[in-house]
Amino acid sequence: MNNRQMSLQGIAGIDEAGRGPVVGPMVICGVLFMPDIVPELRVLGVRDSKTLTPQSREKMVIPIKKLAKRFALRTVDALEIDQLRARGITLNEIELQSFVSIAKELQPAELYLDAADVIAERFGNQIGQRSFLSEKGCRIVSEHKADSKYEVVAAASIIAKVQRDTLIAQLHSKHGDFGSGYPNDPRTVDFIRKIAKSGSELPDIIRKSWESVSRIMEENNSIQTNLDTS
């Protein structure tokens, strides 16, 4: 093992929460554990955050952080996502940049990723190159649904999800209950429709660059036009 490899330590997982919603932020989390700690994650019951209840996720956050050597969070709010997309930066690239930032901070000897790219290996290669971890000898595993396969990724998934839920609750207190923020949530769709019908400007918590938001706005404009001409 050379000096570069010796500067790396532990096993890390990185995952995100909130990639697809039309309302609210995307949160990316990375967690670093020493190898002998990973079995304790299994004992704790750490698994894919989507299979856990909100209460179970919340109860696991503090124990996970206590077991971790380090953890890192990045939040990309709706306005920033829209601004970056307006500059031609894809959502995959936005997510990739956050993953790279966290990978640089954690400096793991092994890194497990929930791939955002349709080609999982390419996603891992890009992170390894941009973070300079590959040249330091870091072993990188990039797979789809990695949160259901590796406890270190599941741990990151849980923290990211709980952090996003906390931020969503804060937005609810300010803007009213808009549901989960996902486009398949009737409360979320109704929230956007009501604003559109009122003629008010959409708040910055809504990802205006999303096609589903554009469709709602177009539907409202079409209805309003028909009313005006009837």
Secondary structure in CASP SS format (residue, H / E / C, confidence):
PFRMAT SS
TARGET T0000
AUTHOR 0000-0000-0000
METHOD secondary structure of the structure
MODEL  1
M C 1.00
N C 1.00
N H 1.00
R H 1.00
Q H 1.00
M H 1.00
S C 1.00
L C 1.00
Q C 1.00
G C 1.00
I E 1.00
A E 1.00
G E 1.00
I E 1.00
D E 1.00
E E 1.00
A E 1.00
G C 1.00
R C 1.00
G C 1.00
P C 1.00
V C 1.00
V E 1.00
G C 1.00
P C 1.00
M E 1.00
V E 1.00
I E 1.00
C E 1.00
G E 1.00
V E 1.00
L E 1.00
F E 1.00
M C 1.00
P H 1.00
D H 1.00
I H 1.00
V H 1.00
P H 1.00
E H 1.00
L H 1.00
R H 1.00
V H 1.00
L H 1.00
G C 1.00
V C 1.00
R C 1.00
D C 1.00
S H 1.00
K H 1.00
T H 1.00
L C 1.00
T C 1.00
P H 1.00
Q H 1.00
S H 1.00
R H 1.00
E H 1.00
K H 1.00
M H 1.00
V H 1.00
I H 1.00
P H 1.00
I H 1.00
K H 1.00
K H 1.00
L H 1.00
A C 1.00
K C 1.00
R E 1.00
F E 1.00
A E 1.00
L E 1.00
R E 1.00
T E 1.00
V E 1.00
D C 1.00
A H 1.00
L H 1.00
E H 1.00
I H 1.00
D H 1.00
Q H 1.00
L H 1.00
R H 1.00
A H 1.00
R C 1.00
G C 1.00
I C 1.00
T C 1.00
L H 1.00
N H 1.00
E H 1.00
I H 1.00
E H 1.00
L H 1.00
Q H 1.00
S H 1.00
F H 1.00
V H 1.00
S H 1.00
I H 1.00
A H 1.00
K H 1.00
E H 1.00
L H 1.00
Q C 1.00
P C 1.00
A C 1.00
E E 1.00
L E 1.00
Y E 1.00
L E 1.00
D E 1.00
A C 1.00
A C 1.00
D C 1.00
V C 1.00
I C 1.00
A H 1.00
E H 1.00
R H 1.00
F H 1.00
G H 1.00
N H 1.00
Q H 1.00
I H 1.00
G H 1.00
Q H 1.00
R H 1.00
S C 1.00
F C 1.00
L H 1.00
S H 1.00
E H 1.00
K H 1.00
G C 1.00
C C 1.00
R E 1.00
I E 1.00
V E 1.00
S E 1.00
E E 1.00
H C 1.00
K C 1.00
A H 1.00
D H 1.00
S H 1.00
K C 1.00
Y C 1.00
E H 1.00
V H 1.00
V H 1.00
A H 1.00
A H 1.00
A H 1.00
S H 1.00
I H 1.00
I H 1.00
A H 1.00
K H 1.00
V H 1.00
Q H 1.00
R H 1.00
D H 1.00
T H 1.00
L H 1.00
I H 1.00
A H 1.00
Q H 1.00
L H 1.00
H H 1.00
S H 1.00
K H 1.00
H H 1.00
G C 1.00
D C 1.00
F C 1.00
G C 1.00
S C 1.00
G C 1.00
Y C 1.00
P C 1.00
N C 1.00
D C 1.00
P H 1.00
R H 1.00
T H 1.00
V H 1.00
D H 1.00
F H 1.00
I H 1.00
R H 1.00
K H 1.00
I H 1.00
A H 1.00
K H 1.00
S H 1.00
G C 1.00
S C 1.00
E C 1.00
L C 1.00
P C 1.00
D C 1.00
I C 1.00
I E 1.00
R C 1.00
K C 1.00
S C 1.00
W C 1.00
E H 1.00
S H 1.00
V H 1.00
S H 1.00
R H 1.00
I H 1.00
M H 1.00
E H 1.00
E H 1.00
N H 1.00
N H 1.00
S H 1.00
I H 1.00
Q H 1.00
T H 1.00
N H 1.00
L H 1.00
D H 1.00
T H 1.00
S C 1.00
END
